[in-house]
Amino acid sequence: MAGGHRLLLVNARQMVLVCAGGERFLTRDGLRSLAVLEGASLVVGTDGLIKAIGPADVIRRQFSGETFEEIIDCSGKCILPGLVDAHTHPVWAGERVHEFAMKLAGATYMEIHQAGGGIHFTVERTRQASEEELFRSFQQRLQCMMRAGTTLVECKSGYGLDLETELKMLRVIERARRELDMGISTTYCGAHSVPKGKTATEAADDIINNHLPKLKELSRNGEIHVDNIDVFCEKGVFDLDSTRRILQSGKDIGLQINFHGDELHPVKAAELGAELGAQAISHLEEVSDEGIIAMATARCSAVLLPTTAYMLRLKQPRARKMLDEGVIVALGSDFNPNAYCFSMPMVMHLACVNMRMSMTEALAAATINAAYALGKSHTHGSLEVGKQGDLIIINSSQWEHLIYQFGGHCELIKYVIVKGKVIYKT
């Protein structure tokens, strides 16, 4: 049924806008309290954009006589922006549940890596998998993320490490971007690890001379769309020089820089990212004080991944130091075979407990700041007129329950909505 407007949400107990003044990100004092309305209603147009937000009686008068494709009574419930997951590796074949037992027995990430496990185990299985097999498992994972409230997700390639498999992964992500309701930001991560038989320099040369020109060609032809370039900048993987060369070459063909840095060793990745104008750097468990200040100055987002530090028993990223220095802090699930978590509500909870973030800081980090990390905070990450109508409705009178109830999101989330269209409801 066609209507004048797509969706009307009425009488929300709380409506968490996150931002109300067009902010592209929140830092410092902006994180102390978020914009929240009580007894509010919201309208999404047929173009999928938010048309009006305000007190229920005002919206009722303003839109009396108008037609809507769907009306949802939100009495006693909370409306929040759809959650944004700023870092995932969701396209792969080859479960690594056996490695979890190794980790619990004390094996480190690099020990598993050197024993033929880790990334290389997944690379071999992903190379063997068909495109259709990869798409089907990817689709199921996206559905799990969506049911946990994620409406925009960053998706990386990186389990191919050769041009053929990296392109296969990017085609799978592109198909999902076109066919599924979830918002996707695509990241080329061909420098996720150094392929067997190559040095980091040789791998960087291959990426710069072969991979990136092919990506540019396919992008120009409209076959695939890639937003970001990523490198695993780490001791024993890609050093600062190789990382710089790859990231700069990606930037030269129009990709946003959004990379792994300072996870296992302090290698000054944050300083490099700030210098290159990176949109975001992920992990940062070992970031230096100088790197934190450089990122704050450059408005380079820090994508923190509390699941990784938790599961690998690493020290936690210094979220409080970053927040105090004015860094734009975002969150991601780091979903991958090594950190198997679909749920941004659980990520926010871990960020609060283990990284000492407040609930308002965590929600901003999983909405407006995560959208900023993907270069999309002008369209996503808050409930404001003109932005995309992506939101979740939870069965609670206080929004904080989404973070407070650890593992309780399945019962709390009643609706997930993208562009004003209900894509999941319980």
C-alpha positions, 0 to 999 in steps of 0.5 A: 500500500502506497502512502504519503509517508512510510512510517509513523512512530507515536508516543515513545516513552523516550526517544534518544536522538543522540544529537540534535544540532547536526553534530558529526561526532561527540567528544568531551562535554558533548558525551555527558548527556545525550539528546532525549525526548519524552512522549515523542513521535517521529515520521519517516517519508517514503524516501526513507528519510526522517521528516519530523520529530517532536512532542506526540501532540504536535506531530499528531496535529501536523500530520492529521489527515496524512496517510502512512504505510505503517503506524507503531504505538511506542507507548512505554517503549524507547526509540534509539538510532540503529546501532553502527558496528564500525569494525567487522570481518564477516565474510569467511569460511572455516570455523576456528572454535578449536582455537578458543580452547588453545587460547584458554590453555594459554596460547597467544594470538601470535603463537596460534598464528605461527602454528598455522592457525589464525588468519592463515587457517581461515585464508585457506578455507576462504580460498576454497569456498565458492562465492555462493557459500560465502554469501549464504554464511555472510547473509546469516551473520548479517541477520544475527547482527541486525537482530541485535540492533545493528543497521549499519556495519563496516565489512572487511575483505582480508581472508584472501590475501591474493587478488582473486580471493579478495575480489571474490569477497568484495563481490560477496559484500557488494551483492549484500549491499545491493540485495539486503536491507542492512547498511554496509560500508565496504573495506578492502583489507588485502593487507590483513596478513603477509601471504605465505612465501612473501615478505611484507615489502613484496606483499605491499608491492603486489597490493599497490601494483595489482590489487588497487589498480583493479579495484579502481577499474571495477569501481569506475565500471560500477561493478563494486563499491569500496569505501575504506582501505585497511592494513594490519599495521603490526610487528611481524605483519606490516611495518610502518613503511609498508603500511604507509605505502599501501594506505597512501596508495589507497587514499590516492584512488579515493578510499578512506583510510581506516586501519588496524594499529597498535594492537599487540605492540606499540608501533606508532600506528596512531601517529602515522594515521594522524599524519596521513589523515586517516578517518579511523584507526582500530584496536589501539591497545598499545597506543602511545600518549603522543599517538592519542594526542595526534589522533585528537588533533587530526579528528581521527576516530579511535574504533575500540574493540572490547571483545578482542581485548576480552577474548584474547586477554589483552590489556584494555584500550585506554578509552578514558585517556582517549576520551579525556584528550578529546579523541572521537571514540567509536566502538565495533564488535570485531566480529571474526572467527577469532572474536565471535560476537554479533551484538553491539549491546554486549560490546557497549556493556563490555566498554562500560565495565572493562574500559570504564566508559559511561553509558552515554559515551558507549551509546554515542560510540556505537551510533554517531561516532561509529558512523563518523568512523565510516564517514557516514555521520551526516546520514546515520548515527542519530535521529534528526530530520533529514537523516536516514530513518534507521532505528530500533524500538526496545521494550523498556521505559529507559534506554539504558536497559539496552546496555545494562541487561548484559545479553538481554538484547534478544528480549528487549529489541522489538523492532529494527527499522531501516529507511523507515521499513520494519526489517525485524520484529518480535 
